[in-house]
Amino acid sequence: MHQDKHDAAIAKKVNLGGRPPALKPEHVALLRTIILEMPHATLGELAAELQRRGAVQVCEATIRRSLRAQGVVRLMPKRQGFQASASAAAGSRRYGYTAAHRRQTGLQYSTDVTDAEWELVADLFERPAGTRGAPARYERRELVNACCYALRTGCAWRLLPSNFAPWQAVYKAFVRWVEADAFEQMHDRLRQQWRLRMGRHAGPSAAIIDAQATRSSPQGGEAGFDGGKKVKGRKRHIVVDTLGLLLAVTVTAASVQDRDGAAQVVAQACRKAPTIERLYTDAAYGGQCAQAIEQNHGIRVEVVRRPGNRSTGTLHDPQQSVQFPFTSGFVVQPKRWVVERTHAWGERWRRMVMHHDRKTSISAAWVWLAEARLLLNRLANRSFT
């Protein structure tokens, strides 16, 4: 009935010599197809998608009038309190610490790199053969083991066990490797090897961006307050591929908004992986931030919103058979769960739980080392806790 009235109004307007409608019937049909694919999109995103598909360029007001004429409404979920699931009330299966988690490798510490792992990255830390100068006083492998121990346990440099080299030598080597981007180069090499082993291309075509605010210690340095998460400290901005492997990371004060810190980390990811064609984000990166990324880097930005999002709601077309019911509680979001899992991987390392360093470059280096250590374990086919 609404469709008939709309067509009659258009025909009457044309017969009277008025301005023809901006959206023709074929454009309206395409718009309804876009709504079915992007039910949580904003009016601006619908207009941009309609123009991207080569249809027509219209403003948000035209989209709004067309949706209203088609009977498309935006449904908003109701606020619901916390409800414990039936499975949690009845009790679910628990997974404890078993013998499979124990590493029977005979190493001094569980964080030490094995011979197979060291062969993959030794050239990044060892001095080239024939280099002039005094020979190294401490083995580079032992210095790397000390850095991995500090990363896993979160201890201060001065509290390193006496089995390692003096903490001054370890810290000096660590800072030298950070300035040379040794940990970043190690991770990039291992990431390409792991992608090839998983049957993927070495260069990813899709990426996901997200930020995580964590506390900082009274050590000093750049810090701020995140009003959304109520965290005083710093924020990690990371970009990962669809396997959850790190592509870029930057560390800023927690007061920096996600959209403001996106430009630097996305530029870093595009320089490292120019094959990226699509970037998945959450609602914090929508609007002008997404448009700036698309214009500056020529990649497609897709905003993945929750079904229960109360900012944009869900577009509902009564003439379509596909419905999008609201769900309460935790819902796994497409693609976004990948970067959330990467954040969880990083929190296994106690040095990553809180920022103890003054320089943000040191904080970013810990992220590269943590993710590279996980890839070393995967490539060597050992269990690691």
N, C-alpha and C positions, 0 to 999 in steps of 0.2 A: 504494500500500500504506500509506504514511504517512497519507494522507487518510482511508482506511477506518478505521485504528486510532484516529485522532483523533475521527472521528464516533462510533465505538462507545464511546469513553471518555466523550464528552459525553452520549450517550444513557443510559449506565449511571449517570452522576452525576445526571442529571435524574430517573431512575426511583427512585433512592435518596433523593430529596428534598434533595439538596445544593444549594449556591448555583449559580445558572445562570451560564454563562460571560459574561464582560464583552464579548467580541466575538462577535457572531452571524455566521452564514455570509455574510450580505451585507456585513458589516463586513470580514470576512477577504478577500472578493473585492475590495473597494475598496482594502484595504491592499496586496494584490498588484499592483493597478494602479498605486498610488503608488510601489511599489518599482521597477516598470518605468520610471517617469518620473524617479525620483530614486534611482539605484542607489548613489550615494556619500553618501547622507544618514545622519545619526546617528539613534539611537533617539528622542532628544528631538525632532528635526525631523520624523520620521515620525509621532510622536504629535500634534505640533502641526498637521501637514498633515491628519491624519485628523480632528481636531477642526474645522479650518477648513472642511472640506468638509461639515460638518454631520452627521457620522456619530455619533461618540461620543467622550467624553473619558476616556482611560485613561492609566495611568502607563507609564514605560519598561519596567518589569518585565513588564507585560502584553504589550507589544509584543514583548519578547524571547521570552517563552514561546510566543506565537503564531507567530513566525517559526521557532522551533525545531520546533514541531509541524508546520509546513508544509514543513519540510526546507530552508528558506532559510538559506544560510550566507554568511558574509562572507569573501571571498577577499582575501588579502594578497599583493601582488607581491613577487617575489624581488629581492634587491639585486643589481644588475648594475653592472659597471664601465663606464668610458667606452669606447665602440666607435666608431671612425670609420666614417662611412657610405661606401658604395661610390661614391656620386656625388662625394664630396669627395676620395676617393682617386684616382678617375679624372680629376678636374679638372672644374670647372664653369665656366660662362660668367662672365666678369668684366665689370663695368660701370665704365668710367673717366670722367674729366672730358672732356666734349665741348663743342662750340660751343653746344649747346642750353642749357648752364648759364650762359653768359655773358650779361650784361645790356647790351644796346646802347641805353641810354637817354640817354646824354650827361650824367648827373648827376655831381656832384663825387665822391660816394662811392656804392657800391652799396647802402648802407643808407638813403640819403636817400629821403624820401617824394616821390612824383610829384604832379603837379597833380591828377590824378584821385583819388589816395588822400587828398590833403589836403582836398578838397572834402567827403569823407565824414565827417571828424572835426574840421574846423577850428573849428566853433562850441564845441567842448569846451575849447579852449585859448585862443582869441582872446578879448579883452575885448569885451563887448557894446558896440554903438554908443551913443554918448551918455554913456558912463561918465565920471564926473568923475575928475580926477587928472592927473598928468603922463603924457605919451605914453610908450609902451614904448620902451625904449632899444634892445632887440634884438628881432628878429622871432621870434614864437612858433614859426614853422615851423623856423627854424634851431636853436632850442633843442631841439625835438623830434628833429631830425636828430642833434644831438649826443648825446642820450640813446640813440637807436637805435644810434649808432656805439659807444658805451660798452657797450651790451648785446651787440652782435655780436662785438666784438673782445676784450672783457673787460679793457680798459685801465683804469688809475686815472684819477680825475677830473683830477688835475694833469697827466696826460700826454695830454690831448686835443689834437689838432692845432691849430695857430694859425689855421686856416681858420674854426674855430668861434668863438663868443663866449668870453670868459674863463670858465675853469672854475668860478669862484665864482658867476657868474651862472647857468650851466647847472645847477649843483648846487642852488642856491637855488630855481630854477624847478622842478626835479625834486621836491624835498621838498615844495614847495607843492602840486604836482599829486598827490603821494601822499596828503597829508592831505585833499585834496578828492576822492579816489577817482576821479580823471580817467581813469586807465588802465583801471580796472575798468569805468567807464561806457562807455568806448570799446569795450572788448571785448564788453560785453553788447549794445550796439547792432549791432556787426558780426556777432555770433553769430546774432541774430534775422534779419538780412538774409541771411546765408548759408543758414540753415535754410529760409527761404522760397524762396530760389533753388533749393535741392535738392528742393523739393516737400514739405517737412515743415511741421508746425505750429510756430509761433513758440515755444510752450512745450513742452518735452520731457516725455514720459510715463515714460521709463525712464532710469536713470543708473547709472554704475559708479564705485566708490570704490576708491582705492588710495593707498599712501604710498611715498615714495622718500627714502632717507637719502643725503645728500651731505656732503662734507667742508666744514669751515669753516676760514678762515684765522686766524692769530693776532691778528686785528684786535680780537677780544673779542666780548662779547655772549652771549646765551643759546646754550648748546651742551651736548652730552651724548654718550654713547657708546652705539651700537646694538650690543648683543651678538650679534644674529643676523647682521647684515651686516658686523660688525667695522669699523664706520665711526664716527669721532669727528667730530661736527658737528651738523647740523640735519636735520630731516625735513619734507618737503612732503607734506601731506595734501590730495588733490585729489578732486573729484567732477566727472565729465564726462558728457555725454550719449552716445547711441549713435553719434554722428558723431565723437566724440573732442573735442568743443568744451568748453572749460572752463566749469563752473558755479560752483564755489567752490574756494577754496584757503586753507589756513592753514599757518603755519610754526611748528614747535615744536622743542625740543631733540630730538636723535636718540634719547635715552634714553626718550622717551615712546612707549609701546606704540601700535600701530595702533588697537586697540580703544578706548584711552583718548582718542585724538585724534579719533575718529570723530564724537563728539557735536557738537562745535563746527562742523566742516565740513559735516556733514549738515544741521544747523540752518540754516546759511548758505545751502546749496543749496535747501532747502525754502522759505525766505523769498523767494528770488529766483525760483524756479520752483515755484509751488504745484501745478502740474499733474503732478508726479512721482508715479507710482503704484507703481513697482517699482525696487528697488535691488539691483544685482548686486555681490557681494563675493567675496573669497577666504576661505580657512579662518580667517584671523586675526580676522575680524569675526564669526565664528559664536558660537553659544551665547547668553550673557546680553547681549552687545553687540547682536546681531541682534534679540533680544526687546525690548530697550530702545528701539531705533530704531522698531520696529513700534508699540510702545505710545505713544511720544511724538509721532510724526509721522503715524501711520496709513498707512504705506506697507508694501508687501510686500518682504521681504528674502530674496533667493535666494543661497545660498552655492554657488559654483561650485568644485568640487574637482577636482584632477588624477586621472586614472585610476589612477596609480601611488601614490596617497596611502596611506601606511602607518599613518596615525592612525585612519582610519575604514574603509579598505578599500573593497570593492565588494560590494554585496548580490547574491547569485546565487540565483535561483529555478530549480531543475532542471525545473520543469514549464512554464517559459516558453521559447519558441523563440528569443527575442532574447538574445544573449550579448554580454558586454562584455569582449573580450580585453584583456589588459594590453599596453601598448606601452612600449618603452624609448626614452630620449632625449627630445628636445624635442617637446612636443605643444601645438598651439595650442588654448587654452581658449576656449569660447564666451563672448563678451562681454568677458572679462578682457583679451583682446589689445588691445581698443580703448584702454583707459587706459594700457596699457604703451606703445602707439604714441604717445600724448600725451606721456609722459615722454621718449620718444626725440625728439619734436619739440623739446621744451625744451632738450635737450642740444646742439642745433645752435648755440645761443647760448653763447659762452664765458663770459659773465658768470653763467650758470646752472650751470656745472660746479662751482663752489665759492662758498660764501657769504663775501663780503668786507665785509658791512655789520653794524653792531652791532645795529640794530633789526630785529626779525622782520617789521615792517610794510614795510620797504624790500625785504626778500627776497621777500615776497609780491607787491609791486608789480612787480618784475622779471618774475615769472611772467605777470601780466596783460599787461604790455607785450609780452612775447615772443609770446604767443598772439594778441594783437591785431595784431601786425605780420604774422604769417602770414595772418590773415584779410584784412588790407588787400591783401596781394599776390594772394590768390585773387579777391577782388572786382574788382580791377583787371585780372585776366587777364594777369599777367606771370609769367615764371619768376623764381625767387628762390633763392639758394644761401646 
